[in-house]
């Protein structure tokens, strides 16, 4: 079987008219002397797209003063609109969050940017961000459960130490029955092994 001839990217580009030009889409706001033209980017490099998705997601997971990360669902609309404007236009947003929120809430700039771009362009990015948000939420939930388990284990080990000193195995099993049933069987086996070992000595 004859090997397929490979075609260079340059040949494809030439067949389409040469360079791939991504000229900005111009949106006009206002009327007469108050007219302002805003450039909208119809294309993002792979790094720019990555930064936009990561930026949206990072804005929704906030670390408090104790180092605990929280998912802030109330910031979702703001996160999406902020990045639509900051990543896809030449509008200079201020550093004051309240001013940005006021601007986005009282204008339809973000919506007009989305409508000006090819259908599905922004929707794809939002979809990717939502996938990562769900991944981070699941990861955060697992971490919270793990922290709870580790905290419980620390308390359990302290109690086990105290109870072992008093040889109160029944109290330990009762604690496990109530708080950590999954560990009861494993710890029960450990106690049996320890009892056999002590008897042998």
C-alpha positions in Angstrom: 0.0 0.0 0.0 1.4 3.4 -1.0 2.3 5.7 1.8 0.1 8.8 2.1 1.8 11.9 1.0 2.2 14.4 3.9 1.0 17.9 3.4 2.7 20.9 5.0 0.8 23.4 7.0 2.3 26.1 4.7 0.6 24.6 1.7 -2.8 24.6 3.5 -2.3 28.2 4.5 -1.3 29.2 1.0 -4.4 27.5 -0.4 -6.5 29.6 2.0 -4.9 32.9 0.9 -1.7 33.0 2.8 -1.5 34.3 6.4 -4.2 33.7 9.0 -5.1 37.2 9.9 -7.2 37.8 13.0 -8.3 41.4 12.6 -10.0 42.8 15.7 -13.8 43.1 15.6 -14.7 46.7 16.3 -17.7 47.4 18.6 -19.0 51.0 18.8 -20.5 52.3 22.0 -22.3 55.6 22.4 -23.4 58.1 19.8 -22.0 61.2 18.2 -19.3 62.9 20.2 -19.5 60.2 22.9 -18.7 57.4 20.5 -16.1 54.9 21.7 -14.7 52.1 19.6 -13.6 48.9 21.4 -11.5 46.2 19.8 -12.6 42.6 20.3 -10.1 39.7 19.8 -11.6 37.0 17.6 -8.8 34.6 18.5 -6.8 33.6 21.5 -3.4 31.9 21.6 -3.3 28.6 23.5 -1.6 30.4 26.4 -4.1 33.2 26.4 -7.0 30.7 26.4 -5.3 28.7 29.2 -4.9 31.9 31.2 -8.5 32.9 30.7 -9.9 29.6 31.9 -7.5 29.4 34.8 -8.2 33.0 35.7 -12.0 32.4 35.8 -11.5 29.3 38.0 -9.0 30.8 40.4 -11.3 33.8 41.0 -14.0 31.4 42.4 -11.8 29.6 44.9 -10.7 32.0 47.7 -8.4 31.2 50.5 -9.4 32.7 53.9 -7.0 33.9 56.7 -6.7 30.4 58.1 -5.6 29.0 54.8 -8.9 27.2 54.1 -10.1 27.4 50.5 -13.7 28.2 49.8 -15.7 27.9 46.6 -17.5 31.3 46.1 -20.4 30.6 43.8 -21.6 34.2 44.1 -18.6 35.3 42.2 -19.3 33.2 39.1 -21.1 35.8 37.0 -18.5 38.4 37.9 -15.6 36.0 37.1 -17.0 35.2 33.6 -17.9 38.7 32.6 -14.6 40.1 34.0 -12.5 37.7 31.9 -14.7 38.2 28.8 -13.9 41.9 29.0 -10.3 41.8 30.2 -9.1 38.9 28.0 -11.1 39.7 24.8 -11.1 43.5 24.6 -8.8 46.4 24.9 -10.9 47.9 27.7 -8.6 48.9 30.7 -10.4 47.7 33.8 -9.5 49.4 37.1 -8.0 47.7 40.1 -11.0 48.4 42.3 -13.3 45.4 42.3 -16.4 47.5 43.3 -15.8 49.8 40.3 -15.5 46.8 37.9 -18.6 45.2 39.4 -20.5 48.5 39.0 -19.3 48.8 35.3 -20.3 45.2 34.4 -23.6 45.4 36.2 -24.7 48.6 34.5 -23.5 48.0 31.0 -24.1 45.2 28.5 -20.4 45.2 27.3 -19.8 41.5 28.2 -22.9 40.4 26.4 -22.1 42.5 23.3 -18.6 41.0 23.2 -20.0 37.5 23.2 -22.5 38.3 20.4 -19.8 40.0 18.3 -17.7 36.8 18.2 -18.3 33.7 16.2 -21.1 31.5 17.6 -19.8 29.2 20.2 -16.4 30.9 20.7 -17.0 32.1 24.2 -19.3 29.2 25.0 -16.5 26.7 24.5 -14.2 28.7 26.9 -17.0 28.9 29.5 -17.6 25.1 29.1 -13.9 24.4 29.7 -14.0 26.7 32.8 -17.1 25.0 34.1 -15.4 21.6 33.7 -12.4 22.8 35.7 -14.7 24.4 38.3 -16.4 21.0 38.9 -13.1 19.3 39.1 -11.8 21.8 41.7 -15.1 21.5 43.7 -14.8 17.7 43.8 -11.2 18.0 44.8 -12.0 20.5 47.5 -14.8 18.2 48.8 -12.5 15.2 48.9 -9.9 17.3 50.7 -12.5 18.4 53.3 -13.5 14.8 53.9 -9.9 13.8 54.2 -9.2 16.6 56.7 -12.3 15.4 58.6 -11.0 11.8 58.6 -7.5 12.9 59.7 -9.0 15.0 62.4 -11.1 12.1 63.5 -8.1 9.8 63.4 -6.1 12.1 65.5 -8.9 12.1 68.1 -9.3 8.4 67.8 -5.6 7.8 68.4 -5.6 10.0 71.5 -8.6 8.1 72.8 -7.1 4.7 71.9 -3.9 5.6 73.8 -6.0 6.6 76.8 -8.2 3.6 76.6 -5.4 1.1 76.1 -3.9 2.4 79.3 -7.1 1.4 81.0 -7.5 -1.8 78.9 -11.0 -0.6 77.9 -11.3 -2.3 74.5 -15.1 -2.3 74.6 -15.2 1.5 74.8 -12.9 1.8 71.8 -15.2 -0.5 69.7 -18.2 1.4 70.8 -16.5 4.7 69.7 -15.7 3.1 66.3 -19.3 1.8 65.9 -20.6 5.3 66.4 -18.0 7.5 64.7 -15.9 5.4 62.3 -17.5 2.0 61.5 -15.3 1.4 58.5 -12.2 1.3 60.7 -13.8 -1.0 63.4 -13.0 -4.3 61.6 -9.4 -3.3 60.9 -8.7 -2.1 64.4 -10.5 -5.1 65.9 -8.1 -7.4 64.0 -5.2 -5.3 65.3 -6.4 -5.7 68.8 -6.7 -9.5 68.3 -3.1 -9.6 67.0 -1.9 -7.6 70.0 -3.8 -9.8 72.4 -2.2 -12.9 70.9 1.2 -11.3 71.1 0.7 -10.3 74.7 -0.5 -13.8 75.6 2.5 -15.4 73.9 4.9 -13.3 76.0 
